[in-house]
Amino acid sequence: MSELVVDGRLWGKERGLTRRYPLICHLLDTAAVAGVLWDRVLTDAARARLAGALGLSEGRLRRLVSVWAGLHDVGKIIPAFQVMARESYADLMDDAGYTHAAGVEREGFGHDKATQWALTSLFEAWGYPVSRSVRRSAHHQVAQLLGGHHGCVHRGLEARHLRDREAYVPELGGPGWGAQRVAHAEAVRRLVGAGPEDVVRGPLPAQVAVAVLGLVVVADWLASQEAVITPRMPVEGWAADDAGLEAHWAEAVAVAGGWVAEAGLGVAEWPVKAFEEQFSFAGANALQASVAEGLPGLVEGPGLLLVTAPTGEGKTEAALHAASVMGRASGASGLFFALPTMATADAMHARVAAFAGLNVAGDRALTLLHSMAWLSEAYAEPGGGEGAGDLVSDVGSALVAGRWLRGAKRGLLAPLATGTIDQALAGVLPVRYNVLRLLGLSNKVLVVDEAHAYGPWMHSLLVRLLEWLGACGAPVVLLSATLSGRSASSLVDAYRRGCGFRVPSEVAPVYPGWLYVSGRTGAVSAPRAVDSGRAREIEVRTVSVPRDAPAGSEAGRGTAVVGELRPLVERGGCALVCCTTVAEAQETYRLLRREFPQLAAAEDGLLLLHSRYPAARRLEITEACERAFGKPGEGRRRPPVSVLVATQVVEQSLDLDFDVVISDLAPLAQLLQRAGRCMRHDRAGLTPEEGGRAGWVGVTPRLTVLEPVDAQGKARAPKRWGAVYPEALLTRTSRLLHEREGEPIAVPRDVQGLVDAVYAEDFCDRLEGAAEHDLQERLDAEHLGAVLAEETLAASTMINPPMKMVDLAELSRDGALIDEALLTTRLGADSERAVCVFLQEVGAVTLDPEGTSPVPGWGRGGRASVAQAREVMRQTVPVPGGWLRGRGVAQEVPASWGRLAALRELCVLPMRRSGGGAWACMVGDRSISFTSEGLQVSR
């Protein structure tokens, strides 16, 4: 018979249930789930790593994790929580044991904070180590960790708090409340099978604390599902005596495995397969063969692989093969393939699914993770409602929990995932439930594509994430087409620091090639250069254009574009014109439509692609581009003559092939990316009708760079470009191109040297004129200032690396959580999402100008369905926030959209047909118009 008797009247769950669920039942359910998560979601290597870090056996740590999970809600044994069930609370107040100071039941003291306060004293009584620094004492640290089960770790307590708890937190109630917290805790410990000897020996390293808290959170929410609780509701008259508790625990242990399996959680396995067995195409290229042959001999546990190679060299297949080798050697539980954009993530999702179907065993649930993933019909859950997997919780946490289970935070816990890089980077920002992201990544292979594509803000976050993953023992694969040696060193050394190696390394990446970093020894392998099957020389020519001439004017830039394109229009071929801004792309498109009317009239003769189209229309144009300019094959229809005018959206994700590429001046890495779209695929032996090239274009790729110059003929960025690119990088690129004038760029031989030269610290030493030298120094200083500002913001915002984390509250910045909207690809991009609605003459309001698609839920109450939300979101357009300043009531969403988070934040643009037949609306002092060229703004 247990010494303390658990009071079954104390409740833990109520919403959505026929009656209240006893708290002790929920605690035992959660403890049982935690044990299953330890067994089935962590791999052998992960369990050994966690136990080893604490100097405990795996069995002992499993018992501790189960006990801790079972104690997460003991803070609900306080007046302020129990009073939310008035009838039950009145019954407690009739019991003389439940005394408390007057009014504390009305204080709104959170039960998560109560958990931290209550367990600190409990763990001290259980014999957890106590040190002079409370925040570094194990008894407080574990209590603080469990108090963070709602996704926010609270500020650490101080010695003075613990000396006089009743004075500081009378909200905990009198002795009777404390006795019940102890009774519940003792019951959980006894039933789990833990004893007085099951204690930690010291504070938990940060990476261990994060994993444990993540497991507790997952266990809590799995045990909180209505479908879990309803069939386990005790019968009327159930007693929380030893027999009743033992029976409930036994059943929880028996069924918890099913809850975990139904959630899709588990461990992927990596069967031994040669590269040739993993892919359907015949034979590995030089890069793939080098990785396949050399990597297995270097891998002896966790580590980092850096692959640098041009686009089209098969880096994706090399990465997937490497992930299987590294995952098997390190005992990783799965894979997350992270990409820079939603479009690249969507495209990669199918490739990872195909790879997993053939090459991954065990649990293979695959998620797609980005802010718009729910729009995908293929990815949407059957039934699709937001209520799927409804949770039962107390009044304060229902909304947050529901969003977590249905959102991206849970997605990283799946064995396999693809998504945008921000889904991983959120783990090192003080956002709610960041520990779930870190838990999900801590034992996966993380593949980061386009590692060169991130600015200082995102790069700083990636550096911090690599420190955490190194400490967690997670393998990492970094892929890049144009990565400077300095950036490569910062990423490699971040991972090494996390692994415990503080001395910087000497990293000199080769191009194309790869290198490997051992997580066990910190050793960096000698870079392995490989031959490229796509070696070629690119003819680069600069054409000076007046920087202040309008982009689409027939003078200056317009004349240059038309002149470059005329031979192609007359003789045949396909060209890309890449513009810096959407407005310039639209102006250039209009100019070409005037100059080459026959081109505009032909099917796919003149195309325009940028980000300021409704999502559905942009997808249509993208698919048309892939048919017209994609890799030769079935379903392709390459036009005899065609020009695509586009923005930077063509640099990534789209496998397009042109005969000629014309680009505005851009940083050298971006120019090389665009040049990679020139003669990308082999069309030898094909006639123009079959998708071959016109004979006059030859076999040498050609890139024409339109260089904006001032009155003195020096490269200067037009003001209309704003801050798209740092002007310092533009002028440096211009200088390097002029130094090589008449000399082709050999790809890949020259790429690494050129990329490093752009960022060289001694760049100004090569400038001869004092004026040019001074200008470059000024521009460099401005660029450095902007970089430092972003790096400083990152340093002041993101959480500390694990080796420097003293107080677990640093995970949540002492409760000062930030908005995840900070995670934009370019910090300060100031972008919002709008949707055009068209006010038809007959009074109808539609999503299309033709008037065929009524706006779902317009003018009605109720709640829009998920299917209706998808329909609306497919017509949304990202626009600069400045366009929407001065918005008013007319731009607010209808009431029926307000209950769905995705629709609630939209800006509605009510379009009316103007005198000329165009559609437009006023927002403040700006006129926003909708045309076949996308959204445009004027004042």
Summary of the structure (lengths in Angstrom):
residues: 939
radius of gyration: 30.5
end to end distance: 80.7
largest distance: 97.6
contacts: 3250
relative contact order: 0.08
helix: 46%
strand: 15%
